[in-house]
Amino acid sequence: MHDSERSERLARVYSARNNQELAEGYDEWSQEYEGDMISLGYATPAVAAGFMGRYVPPDGTILDAGVGTGILGDTLKVLGYEDLVGIDLSEGMLEKAREKGAYRELHRMVLGERLSFDDDRFAATISVGVFTTGHAPPESFDELVRVVRSGGWAIFSVRDDVYRDEGFQEKQESLEKEGKWRLAQMSDAFQPFPTGETSHMNLVFAYQIS
Ligand SMILES: C[S@@+](CC[C@H](N)C(=O)[O-])C[C@H]1O[C@@H](n2cnc3c(N)ncnc32)[C@H](O)[C@@H]1O
């Protein structure tokens, strides 16, 4: 694999100006995505799966929001999370996730818009690599809170600069002030791509829904 081609694919999704361009970028990347991420030592799914294991009992329905090719699905299944539903804005990524067979349902839905799920449908939601620049906005949390039942969990990563500078910290704190969720744990900042070039750090959060 050529590093320059991988860099171009990454650059394309980070420079998307709207959801259509973003979806097209991921559609095109879908065949190479997992190989690229694994070659960079993609660490965020392992940290998020650790948070799941710490907080979320394995018997409920879990929403993987921004499921991508379903990297998390195989890991969550091994940990005993059998009832997995995934959503993503890229049909190409969803198609790759379908091939894995780890998810009971996969739907095209857009975070930041209303989700086609009833209130309180899920025991927990998990999102990895989705709350980063030019991707899903902080308002996505309103719908994630709506579709997770009281006492359930929201586990997700946020890029650290995006957390501070693009409204995530403000939104997460305001949902806590409004009594919608309670922060249980915020990870230390860590390098999401340990074998790649230096990149921004990631944070992983666990919130319990009120
Ligand atoms: C870096 S990938 C992460 C995929 C997977 N969670 C993982 O860790 O491998 C980001 C994913 O988020 C999806 N995405 C970005 N913005 C989104 C949005 N607003 N709504 C739904 N999916 C979105 C992309 O299509 C892509 O599949």
Ligand as a Chemical Component Dictionary entry (heavy atoms), coordinates in Angstrom:
data_LIG
# 
_chem_comp.id                   LIG 
_chem_comp.type                 NON-POLYMER 
_chem_comp.pdbx_formal_charge   0 
_chem_comp.three_letter_code    LIG 
# 
loop_
_chem_comp_atom.comp_id 
_chem_comp_atom.atom_id 
_chem_comp_atom.alt_atom_id 
_chem_comp_atom.type_symbol 
_chem_comp_atom.charge 
_chem_comp_atom.model_Cartn_x 
_chem_comp_atom.model_Cartn_y 
_chem_comp_atom.model_Cartn_z 
_chem_comp_atom.pdbx_ordinal 
LIG C1  C1  C 0  -13.625 7.245  10.509 1  
LIG S1  S1  S 1  -15.072 6.368  10.037 2  
LIG C2  C2  C 0  -15.372 5.377  11.507 3  
LIG C3  C3  C 0  -16.142 4.125  11.194 4  
LIG C4  C4  C 0  -16.169 3.094  12.331 5  
LIG N1  N1  N 0  -16.909 3.590  13.459 6  
LIG C5  C5  C 0  -14.752 2.761  12.723 7  
LIG O1  O1  O 0  -14.337 3.125  13.821 8  
LIG O2  O2  O -1 -14.061 2.148  11.893 9  
LIG C6  C6  C 0  -16.369 7.558  10.160 10 
LIG C7  C7  C 0  -17.714 6.998  9.717  11 
LIG O3  O3  O 0  -18.719 7.927  10.111 12 
LIG C8  C8  C 0  -19.643 8.056  9.059  13 
LIG N2  N2  N 0  -20.266 9.376  9.208  14 
LIG C9  C9  C 0  -19.681 10.577 9.127  15 
LIG N3  N3  N 0  -20.558 11.558 9.364  16 
LIG C10 C10 C 0  -21.749 10.936 9.612  17 
LIG C11 C11 C 0  -23.059 11.394 9.902  18 
LIG N4  N4  N 0  -23.355 12.704 10.019 19 
LIG N5  N5  N 0  -24.041 10.479 10.072 20 
LIG C12 C12 C 0  -23.788 9.140  9.967  21 
LIG N6  N6  N 0  -22.560 8.654  9.664  22 
LIG C13 C13 C 0  -21.558 9.529  9.507  23 
LIG C14 C14 C 0  -18.812 7.892  7.794  24 
LIG O4  O4  O 0  -19.597 7.540  6.679  25 
LIG C15 C15 C 0  -17.836 6.810  8.218  26 
LIG O5  O5  O 0  -18.325 5.517  7.934  27 
# 
loop_
_chem_comp_bond.comp_id 
_chem_comp_bond.atom_id_1 
_chem_comp_bond.atom_id_2 
_chem_comp_bond.value_order 
_chem_comp_bond.pdbx_ordinal 
LIG C1  S1  SING 1  
LIG S1  C2  SING 2  
LIG S1  C6  SING 3  
LIG C2  C3  SING 4  
LIG C3  C4  SING 5  
LIG C4  N1  SING 6  
LIG C4  C5  SING 7  
LIG C5  O1  DOUB 8  
LIG C5  O2  SING 9  
LIG C6  C7  SING 10 
LIG C7  O3  SING 11 
LIG C7  C15 SING 12 
LIG O3  C8  SING 13 
LIG C8  N2  SING 14 
LIG C8  C14 SING 15 
LIG N2  C9  SING 16 
LIG N2  C13 SING 17 
LIG C9  N3  DOUB 18 
LIG N3  C10 SING 19 
LIG C10 C11 SING 20 
LIG C10 C13 DOUB 21 
LIG C11 N4  SING 22 
LIG C11 N5  DOUB 23 
LIG N5  C12 SING 24 
LIG C12 N6  DOUB 25 
LIG N6  C13 SING 26 
LIG C14 O4  SING 27 
LIG C14 C15 SING 28 
LIG C15 O5  SING 29 
# 
